[in-house]
Amino acid sequence: MNKFWTVLSHTYITKVKTKSFIFSTLITLLIIAGLANFQTIIDMFAGEESGEIVVVDESGVYTEALQQSLAAAEEDIELVPFDGTVNEAKVAVQDGQYDAVVELTENEEQIFDATYFANTITESGNQMIIEQHLQQLKIAIATQASGIDEARIAEIYAPIAFEAVALDESAKTEEELNQARGIVYVMLFVLYMTVMMYGQMIATDVATEKSSRVMEILISSAPPITHMFAKIIGIALVGLTQIGLFIIVGYTLIRSKQEELVGGVFELFGVQDTSPMIFVYAIVFFILGYLLYATLAAMLGSLVSRIEDVGQLTTPMMMLIVIAFMIAIFGLGAPESTFVTVTSYIPFFTPMIMFLRVGMLDIPIWEVALSLGIMVGTIAVLAYIGAKVYSGGVLMYGRSGSLKDLKKALVLGKKEK
């Protein structure tokens, strides 16, 4: 047992001291801080477009109506009537006195045409807002000229009252589904990235030790099976350390800005009213998903002797993770489909797809327990087979990049015993 803890602690300490771990952790923490302040950043940059826009109105009647329309919508745009010519207004814009100029000219149909002049038209925020309000103003003028009641036109263009109501009392409401969809999407992406990253880390680590001949020293001091599980758990602790930091920092930032988390991006991703059980399920499925793919990655990593061969041999495993993620993305729009339900019980897909169903639907607890039981059983079988393959695989040197080497590794594993 002492050998197990020695290998585990060595794996953990070595990984957390690497520059890649430190830099990736710091960068991710900066991203989390940026996301927590995302709404503030958006508002800050959105405010930069506000300013004075001059209007050259030939008729002199449209400017006031446009000002009233913008004020009613609480748009942060100040319109200034301009008494000079359009060319004079353009010069004023180029000199930095105004942000832009809007020219309104009447056409043959007695309805205005508009032209927007600015130094650059890459910042289209104000331009789009003015265009929308001018369009509304044009409709109002055309309606009045045609003798049609404006209230009647408003009724025609008003959106239909359409509400989706679930008859099943246990089903989630449309608002709850939208909130769940956002947070489940974020969690799925996190599960996808972490399981892929840490699984690949194990395979690469084993191949690195073999290529440097360190493995020969390690297996002479500790049994291959002990080494395998110590490495899996050691890197699992690395992952939990990193994710734990992300959760603590994210939770602290969200708590400090709790009053600001109303609407915007936080409402979109369901941060405001998320059940704590969603995070509990995320942790459970992450740990089991990691153990499943980590065992498979350690087994595959033991078959190669060169780091450059790791990618080739672990490609099928990576494809399983990608397929699971793609099915989960499809399931966000159809979580009750038979295809999603069936695939949620396939062990390699369960961490993402069953988590999707738990987050989006109100499913019986026995379904969750069954999927977890199947996963645990699969992990046990993979651990048993993986231990035998690992025992022989770490003794194999030379060029290797085929799954056919599994049989050779199993034979060597039996001889090692």
C-alpha positions as CSV (number, residue, x, y, z in Angstrom):
1,M,0.0,0.0,0.0
2,N,2.9,2.3,0.7
3,K,4.1,1.9,-2.9
4,F,0.6,2.9,-4.1
5,W,0.6,6.1,-2.2
6,T,4.2,6.8,-3.3
7,V,3.3,6.5,-7.0
8,L,0.0,8.5,-6.4
9,S,1.7,11.4,-4.6
10,H,4.5,11.5,-7.1
11,T,2.0,11.6,-10.0
12,Y,-0.1,14.3,-8.3
13,I,2.8,16.6,-7.3
14,T,4.6,16.3,-10.6
15,K,1.5,17.3,-12.5
16,V,0.4,20.3,-10.4
17,K,3.9,21.7,-10.6
18,T,4.1,21.7,-14.4
19,K,3.9,25.0,-16.2
20,S,1.1,23.8,-18.4
21,F,-1.1,23.0,-15.4
22,I,-0.3,26.4,-13.8
23,F,-0.8,28.4,-17.0
24,S,-4.0,26.6,-18.0
25,T,-5.5,27.0,-14.5
26,L,-4.7,30.8,-14.4
27,I,-6.0,31.4,-17.9
28,T,-9.2,29.5,-17.1
29,L,-9.7,31.5,-13.9
30,L,-9.3,34.7,-15.9
31,I,-12.0,33.5,-18.3
32,I,-14.3,32.6,-15.4
33,A,-13.7,36.1,-13.9
34,G,-14.5,37.6,-17.3
35,L,-17.7,35.6,-17.6
36,A,-18.8,36.6,-14.2
37,N,-18.4,40.2,-15.3
38,F,-19.6,39.6,-18.8
39,Q,-22.8,41.7,-18.4
40,T,-20.7,44.6,-17.0
41,I,-18.2,44.4,-19.8
42,I,-21.0,44.3,-22.5
43,D,-22.7,47.3,-20.9
44,M,-19.4,49.2,-20.7
45,F,-18.6,48.7,-24.4
46,A,-22.2,49.2,-25.4
47,G,-22.0,52.7,-23.9
48,E,-19.2,53.7,-26.1
49,E,-21.5,54.0,-29.1
50,S,-23.8,56.6,-27.5
51,G,-23.3,60.1,-28.8
52,E,-24.8,62.9,-30.8
53,I,-26.1,62.2,-34.3
54,V,-27.3,65.1,-36.4
55,V,-30.3,65.0,-38.7
56,V,-30.7,66.9,-41.9
57,D,-34.4,66.9,-42.6
58,E,-35.6,68.5,-45.8
59,S,-39.2,68.5,-44.7
60,G,-38.6,69.5,-41.1
61,V,-41.3,67.2,-39.8
62,Y,-39.7,63.8,-39.4
63,T,-37.0,64.7,-36.9
64,E,-39.3,65.3,-34.0
65,A,-41.2,62.0,-34.6
66,L,-38.0,60.1,-34.8
67,Q,-36.8,61.7,-31.5
68,Q,-40.1,60.7,-29.8
69,S,-39.8,57.1,-31.1
70,L,-36.2,56.8,-29.7
71,A,-37.2,58.3,-26.4
72,A,-40.2,55.9,-26.0
73,A,-37.8,53.0,-26.5
74,E,-35.3,54.5,-24.1
75,E,-32.5,54.3,-26.6
76,D,-29.3,56.1,-25.6
77,I,-29.0,58.1,-28.8
78,E,-29.2,61.9,-28.9
79,L,-30.5,63.4,-32.2
80,V,-29.6,67.0,-33.0
81,P,-31.5,68.9,-35.8
82,F,-29.0,70.5,-38.2
83,D,-29.8,73.7,-40.0
84,G,-27.0,73.6,-42.5
85,T,-26.5,71.5,-45.6
86,V,-25.6,67.8,-45.8
87,N,-22.0,68.6,-46.9
88,E,-21.6,70.9,-43.9
89,A,-22.9,68.1,-41.6
90,K,-20.4,65.6,-43.1
91,V,-17.6,68.0,-42.4
92,A,-18.7,68.3,-38.8
93,V,-18.7,64.5,-38.5
94,Q,-15.2,64.3,-40.0
95,D,-14.0,66.9,-37.5
96,G,-15.3,64.8,-34.6
97,Q,-18.1,67.2,-33.6
98,Y,-20.8,64.5,-34.1
99,D,-20.8,60.8,-34.5
100,A,-22.9,60.6,-37.6
101,V,-25.4,62.4,-39.8
102,V,-28.8,61.1,-41.0
103,E,-30.2,62.7,-44.2
104,L,-34.0,62.5,-44.7
105,T,-35.3,63.3,-48.1
106,E,-38.9,62.9,-49.4
107,N,-39.4,60.7,-52.5
108,E,-42.1,60.8,-55.2
109,E,-44.5,58.8,-52.9
110,Q,-44.2,61.5,-50.2
111,I,-42.4,59.1,-48.0
112,F,-38.9,59.8,-46.8
113,D,-35.7,58.1,-47.8
114,A,-32.8,57.9,-45.4
115,T,-29.0,58.0,-45.8
116,Y,-26.6,57.4,-42.9
117,F,-23.2,59.0,-43.0
118,A,-20.3,58.2,-40.6
119,N,-16.6,58.1,-40.6
120,T,-16.7,54.3,-40.5
121,I,-19.7,52.0,-40.7
122,T,-18.1,49.0,-38.9
123,E,-19.9,50.1,-35.7
124,S,-23.4,49.3,-36.8
125,G,-25.2,49.5,-33.4
126,N,-26.6,53.0,-33.7
127,Q,-27.1,52.6,-37.4
128,M,-29.4,49.5,-36.9
129,I,-31.3,51.2,-34.1
130,I,-32.1,54.3,-36.2
131,E,-33.0,52.1,-39.2
132,Q,-35.5,50.2,-37.1
133,H,-37.2,53.3,-35.8
134,L,-37.3,54.9,-39.2
135,Q,-39.0,51.8,-40.5
136,Q,-41.6,52.1,-37.8
137,L,-42.1,55.7,-38.6
138,K,-42.5,55.0,-42.3
139,I,-45.2,52.4,-41.6
140,A,-47.0,54.8,-39.3
141,I,-46.9,57.6,-42.0
142,A,-48.0,55.2,-44.8
143,T,-50.8,53.8,-42.7
144,Q,-52.1,57.3,-41.9
145,A,-51.9,58.4,-45.6
146,S,-53.9,55.3,-46.6
147,G,-56.7,56.1,-44.0
148,I,-56.1,52.8,-42.2
149,D,-56.6,52.8,-38.4
150,E,-53.1,52.5,-36.7
151,A,-54.6,50.5,-33.9
152,R,-55.9,48.0,-36.3
153,I,-52.5,47.7,-38.0
154,A,-50.9,47.2,-34.6
155,E,-53.3,44.4,-33.9
156,I,-52.4,42.7,-37.2
157,Y,-48.7,42.8,-36.6
158,A,-48.9,41.9,-32.9
159,P,-47.4,38.4,-32.2
160,I,-49.9,35.6,-31.5
161,A,-50.4,34.6,-27.9
162,F,-48.9,31.1,-27.9
163,E,-48.1,29.3,-24.7
164,A,-46.8,25.7,-24.2
165,V,-48.4,24.0,-21.1
166,A,-47.4,20.5,-20.0
167,L,-50.3,18.4,-18.8
168,D,-48.0,16.1,-16.7
169,E,-47.8,17.8,-13.3
170,S,-44.2,16.5,-12.9
171,A,-43.0,17.9,-16.2
172,K,-41.0,21.1,-16.2
173,T,-42.4,24.3,-17.5
174,E,-41.1,26.1,-20.6
175,E,-39.2,28.6,-18.5
176,E,-37.6,25.8,-16.4
177,L,-36.6,24.0,-19.6
178,N,-34.9,27.1,-21.0
179,Q,-33.0,27.6,-17.8
180,A,-32.0,23.9,-17.6
181,R,-31.0,23.9,-21.3
182,G,-28.4,26.7,-20.7
183,I,-26.8,25.2,-17.6
184,V,-26.8,21.7,-19.0
185,Y,-25.1,22.9,-22.2
186,V,-22.3,24.5,-20.1
187,M,-21.9,21.4,-18.0
188,L,-21.8,19.1,-21.1
189,F,-19.0,21.2,-22.5
190,V,-17.1,21.0,-19.3
191,L,-17.6,17.3,-19.0
192,Y,-16.5,16.8,-22.7
193,M,-13.3,18.9,-22.3
194,T,-12.2,17.5,-18.9
195,V,-12.8,13.9,-19.7
196,M,-11.0,14.2,-23.0
197,M,-8.1,16.2,-21.5
198,Y,-7.4,14.1,-18.5
199,G,-7.9,10.8,-20.3
200,Q,-5.4,11.9,-22.9
201,M,-3.1,13.1,-20.1
202,I,-2.9,9.5,-18.7
203,A,-2.1,7.8,-22.0
204,T,0.6,10.4,-22.8
205,D,2.1,10.1,-19.3
206,V,2.4,6.3,-19.5
207,A,3.9,6.6,-23.0
208,T,6.4,9.3,-21.8
209,E,7.6,7.0,-18.9
210,K,8.0,4.1,-21.3
211,S,9.9,6.2,-23.9
212,S,12.3,7.4,-21.2
213,R,12.8,3.9,-19.7
214,V,11.5,5.2,-16.4
215,M,8.8,2.5,-16.5
216,E,11.4,-0.2,-16.1
217,I,12.4,1.3,-12.7
218,L,8.8,1.9,-11.7
219,I,7.6,-1.7,-12.3
220,S,10.6,-3.1,-10.6
221,S,9.6,-1.2,-7.4
222,A,5.8,-1.5,-7.6
223,P,3.5,-4.0,-9.4
224,P,2.1,-2.7,-12.7
225,I,-1.5,-2.9,-11.4
226,T,-0.6,-0.7,-8.4
227,H,1.2,1.7,-10.7
228,M,-1.8,1.9,-13.1
229,F,-4.5,2.7,-10.4
230,A,-2.2,5.0,-8.6
231,K,-1.6,7.0,-11.8
232,I,-5.4,7.0,-12.6
233,I,-6.3,8.3,-9.2
234,G,-3.4,10.7,-9.0
235,I,-4.4,12.4,-12.3
236,A,-8.0,12.3,-11.1
237,L,-7.0,14.3,-8.0
238,V,-5.2,16.7,-10.4
239,G,-8.4,17.2,-12.3
240,L,-10.5,17.6,-9.1
241,T,-8.0,20.1,-7.8
242,Q,-8.3,22.2,-11.0
243,I,-12.0,21.9,-11.2
244,G,-12.4,22.6,-7.5
245,L,-10.5,25.9,-8.0
246,F,-12.8,26.8,-10.9
247,I,-15.9,26.1,-8.8
248,I,-14.7,28.0,-5.7
249,V,-13.7,31.1,-7.7
250,G,-16.8,30.9,-9.9
251,Y,-19.1,30.5,-6.9
252,T,-17.4,33.3,-5.0
253,L,-17.7,35.7,-7.9
254,I,-21.3,34.8,-8.5
255,R,-22.1,35.3,-4.8
256,S,-20.4,38.7,-4.8
257,K,-22.5,39.8,-7.8
258,Q,-25.7,38.1,-6.9
259,E,-27.7,41.3,-7.2
260,E,-26.4,41.9,-10.7
261,L,-27.3,38.4,-11.9
262,V,-30.6,39.4,-13.3
263,G,-31.3,38.9,-17.0
264,G,-28.7,39.0,-19.7
265,V,-26.2,36.2,-20.1
266,F,-26.9,34.7,-16.6
267,E,-30.6,34.3,-17.3
268,L,-29.7,32.7,-20.7
269,F,-27.5,30.1,-19.1
270,G,-29.8,29.5,-16.1
271,V,-27.4,30.7,-13.4
272,Q,-30.1,32.4,-11.4
273,D,-32.4,29.5,-10.4
274,T,-30.4,26.3,-10.8
275,S,-31.1,23.3,-8.6
276,P,-28.0,22.2,-6.5
277,M,-28.8,18.7,-7.6
278,I,-27.7,19.6,-11.1
279,F,-24.2,20.2,-9.8
280,V,-24.2,17.1,-7.7
281,Y,-25.1,15.0,-10.7
282,A,-22.4,16.8,-12.8
283,I,-19.8,15.8,-10.2
284,V,-20.9,12.2,-10.0
285,F,-21.0,11.7,-13.8
286,F,-17.7,13.5,-14.2
287,I,-16.0,11.2,-11.7
288,L,-17.5,8.0,-13.2
289,G,-16.9,9.2,-16.7
290,Y,-13.3,10.0,-15.9
291,L,-12.7,6.6,-14.3
292,L,-14.2,4.9,-17.3
293,Y,-12.1,6.7,-19.9
294,A,-9.0,6.9,-17.7
295,T,-8.9,3.2,-17.3
296,L,-9.3,2.8,-21.1
297,A,-6.6,5.5,-21.7
298,A,-4.1,3.9,-19.3
299,M,-4.6,0.5,-21.0
300,L,-4.1,2.0,-24.5
301,G,-1.1,4.2,-23.3
302,S,0.7,1.1,-22.1
303,L,0.7,-0.4,-25.6
304,V,2.8,2.3,-27.1
305,S,6.5,3.2,-26.5
306,R,6.6,6.5,-28.3
307,I,4.6,9.7,-27.5
308,E,3.9,10.3,-31.2
309,D,2.0,6.9,-31.3
310,V,-0.4,7.9,-28.5
311,G,-2.7,9.9,-30.8
312,Q,-3.1,7.1,-33.3
313,L,-4.1,4.5,-30.7
314,T,-6.3,6.7,-28.6
315,T,-8.3,8.0,-31.6
316,P,-11.1,5.5,-31.2
317,M,-11.5,6.5,-27.5
318,M,-11.6,10.2,-28.5
319,M,-14.2,9.4,-31.2
320,L,-16.4,7.8,-28.5
321,I,-16.3,11.1,-26.5
322,V,-17.0,13.2,-29.5
323,I,-20.0,11.0,-30.5
324,A,-21.4,11.2,-26.9
325,F,-21.1,15.0,-27.1
326,M,-22.8,15.2,-30.5
327,I,-25.7,13.0,-29.3
328,A,-26.0,15.2,-26.2
329,I,-26.1,18.4,-28.3
330,F,-28.9,16.8,-30.4
331,G,-30.7,15.7,-27.2
332,L,-30.9,19.4,-26.0
333,G,-33.7,19.8,-28.5
334,A,-35.2,16.4,-28.1
335,P,-34.4,15.0,-24.6
336,E,-37.4,12.6,-24.6
337,S,-36.6,10.9,-27.9
338,T,-36.1,7.1,-27.9
339,F,-32.6,7.5,-29.4
340,V,-31.5,9.7,-26.5
341,T,-33.1,7.4,-23.9
342,V,-31.5,4.3,-25.3
343,T,-28.0,5.8,-25.7
344,S,-28.1,7.1,-22.1
345,Y,-27.7,3.5,-20.9
346,I,-24.6,2.9,-23.0
347,P,-21.7,3.2,-20.5
348,F,-19.5,5.3,-22.8
349,F,-22.3,7.7,-23.5
350,T,-23.9,7.7,-20.0
351,P,-21.8,10.5,-18.4
352,M,-23.1,13.1,-20.9
353,I,-26.4,11.8,-22.1
354,M,-27.9,10.6,-18.8
355,F,-26.8,13.9,-17.3
356,L,-28.6,15.7,-20.1
357,R,-31.8,13.8,-19.3
358,V,-31.5,14.4,-15.6
359,G,-31.1,18.1,-16.2
360,M,-33.8,18.5,-18.8
361,L,-36.4,16.0,-17.6
362,D,-38.0,14.7,-14.4
363,I,-37.0,11.0,-14.8
364,P,-37.5,8.3,-12.1
365,I,-34.6,7.7,-9.8
366,W,-34.4,4.1,-10.7
367,E,-33.3,5.0,-14.3
368,V,-30.5,7.1,-12.9
369,A,-29.5,4.3,-10.5
370,L,-29.6,1.8,-13.3
371,S,-27.4,3.8,-15.6
372,L,-24.9,4.4,-12.7
373,G,-24.9,0.7,-11.9
374,I,-24.2,-0.2,-15.5
375,M,-21.3,2.4,-15.6
376,V,-19.8,1.1,-12.3
377,G,-20.0,-2.5,-13.7
378,T,-18.4,-1.5,-16.9
379,I,-15.6,0.4,-15.0
380,A,-15.0,-2.8,-12.9
381,V,-14.7,-5.0,-16.1
382,L,-12.5,-2.5,-17.8
383,A,-10.3,-2.2,-14.7
384,Y,-9.9,-6.0,-14.6
385,I,-9.1,-6.3,-18.3
386,G,-7.1,-3.1,-18.3
387,A,-4.9,-4.2,-15.4
388,K,-4.0,-7.4,-17.3
389,V,-3.3,-5.5,-20.5
390,Y,-1.3,-2.8,-18.5
391,S,0.8,-5.5,-16.8
392,G,2.0,-6.8,-20.2
393,G,1.8,-3.5,-22.1
394,V,4.4,-1.7,-20.0
395,L,6.9,-4.5,-20.8
396,M,6.3,-4.0,-24.6
397,Y,8.8,-1.8,-26.4
398,G,9.4,-1.1,-30.1
399,R,7.0,0.4,-32.6
400,S,3.4,-0.2,-31.7
401,G,0.2,1.5,-32.9
402,S,-2.4,-1.1,-33.3
403,L,-5.2,-2.6,-31.2
404,K,-3.8,-6.0,-32.2
405,D,-1.2,-5.6,-29.6
406,L,-3.8,-6.1,-26.9
407,K,-3.5,-9.9,-27.3
408,K,0.3,-9.7,-27.0
409,A,0.0,-7.5,-23.9
410,L,-2.4,-10.0,-22.3
411,V,0.0,-12.9,-22.9
412,L,2.9,-10.9,-21.4
413,G,0.6,-10.0,-18.4
414,K,0.0,-13.6,-17.7
415,K,3.8,-14.4,-17.8
416,E,4.4,-11.5,-15.5
417,K,2.2,-13.2,-12.9
